[in-house]
């Protein structure tokens, strides 16, 4: 099993884009018992990945509770870097 942050990054190489809620939903089967698999920590991981040039913001939406959902995507170079260092 990969570390959670690795799994989050690797997930972005399999989808067009995703928000924190999408990441949590996708990973909860394998990582559901990890304390860091929560909205606050996943958003922090996504923002860190963006700051490090692995992900970029792709779009924004408001959810039913009128909270802003930020979607990220792994651009071509970011996905290549993720796949180079994090093997399946």
C-alpha positions in Angstrom: 0.0 0.0 0.0 1.3 3.4 -1.0 1.4 6.3 1.5 -1.8 8.3 1.3 -0.2 11.4 -0.3 1.3 9.2 -3.1 -2.2 7.6 -3.6 -3.7 11.0 -3.9 -1.2 12.1 -6.5 -1.5 8.8 -8.4 -5.3 9.2 -8.5 -4.9 12.4 -10.5 -3.1 10.5 -13.3 -6.3 8.4 -13.8 -8.9 11.2 -14.0 -9.5 14.3 -16.0 -9.9 16.4 -12.8 -11.2 16.0 -9.3 -12.0 17.9 -6.1 -11.2 16.9 -2.5 -14.5 15.1 -2.1 -13.9 13.1 -5.3 -10.5 12.0 -3.9 -11.9 11.0 -0.6 -14.7 9.0 -2.2 -12.2 7.3 -4.6 -9.7 6.4 -1.9 -12.0 5.6 1.1 -12.2 1.9 0.2 -8.4 1.3 0.7 -7.5 4.3 2.9 -10.8 4.9 4.8 -9.1 4.2 8.2 -6.4 6.8 7.7 -7.0 9.9 9.9 -5.6 12.1 7.1 -8.3 11.1 4.7 -10.5 14.1 5.5 -11.5 17.2 3.7 -9.0 19.5 5.4 -6.0 17.3 5.0 -6.8 16.3 1.4 -7.2 20.0 0.4 -3.9 20.7 2.1 -2.3 17.9 0.1 -3.8 19.2 -3.2 -2.6 22.7 -2.5 0.9 21.5 -1.8 0.9 19.4 -5.0 -0.2 22.5 -6.9 2.5 24.7 -5.2 5.1 22.0 -6.2 3.9 22.1 -9.9 2.4 18.6 -10.0 -1.3 19.7 -10.2 -3.1 22.8 -11.4 -6.5 24.2 -10.7 -8.9 23.3 -13.5 -12.3 24.7 -12.5 -14.5 25.8 -9.6 -18.1 25.0 -8.5 -20.4 25.6 -5.6 -21.8 22.6 -3.8 -25.2 22.2 -2.3 -24.1 23.7 0.9 -22.8 26.7 -1.0 -19.1 25.8 -0.3 -16.6 26.4 -3.0 -15.3 23.2 -4.6 -11.9 23.6 -6.3 -11.0 21.0 -9.0 -7.5 20.1 -9.8 -5.9 18.2 -12.7 -2.5 16.7 -13.4 -1.1 18.5 -16.4 1.1 16.5 -18.8 4.4 17.3 -17.2 2.9 16.9 -13.7 1.5 13.5 -14.6 4.8 12.4 -16.1 6.6 13.4 -12.9 4.1 11.6 -10.7 4.3 8.4 -12.8 8.1 8.6 -12.9 8.5 8.7 -9.1 5.4 6.8 -7.9 5.1 3.4 -9.5 1.9 1.3 -9.6 
